[in-house]
């Protein structure tokens, strides 16, 4: 079977350009681009091995037309920026490339206006590598259904995690979770951002990724009352015992807020050298008798914050 790859590519180029024009994100992965090509070319009944060649021709043509531009380093990103999207933020680009990642920690705090800091690093959370691949496999099975065997045989790109270290000179820091966290989709955008409750939970879990514990405590003092119900709900549902103890101490003893849940969380308090307010700091001799944790943050060791 003689195949004129240039002719097929030219015939499919218009359909691909239209698809890109309606793509609701500033960037696109090779997998998403190949998926679009596959469904546009489906009626042509090409042999599987021909699709990979056509795909390369299409990518080359779209790049020459400046409808796509490779995101450096392309060997790692395997992704493209769409025409007119040069001002897209690193977070928008990353949410386009990685379907399971979301903005978190200090970057989420900045998005919600909780911090006056402008992080030089983009903080993202995504599933562990194993869970990421499991979710990717389920997504491909769902998207291709009875076509997946044919698609996989074509050699077209599969959905794979990109090992990206920076975008537009912005370093990327990934925090991996065994379970996908609580995030929300931002209306009118492709952004995914950790929920308010999860953002406050992350502040006590990984304060070093949130500007440090002192910064996190300052935000708790300033903002926790406003978001109290959301914070309590998230920590009650997804917080560990030590998360609840740390949050209970901060919300009740430092922020002077009240909730029936605090009495339940207080029952989780127990002695132990590893029980510290700052999980990444050294153990300190100052402690809360009620919550039974070392208060290893100098600003909170004043008499009024300890029993």
Order of alpha helices (4+ residues) and beta strands (2+ residues): alpha-beta-alpha-alpha-beta-alpha-beta-alpha-beta-alpha-beta-alpha-alpha-beta-beta-beta-beta-alpha-alpha-alpha-alpha-alpha-beta-beta
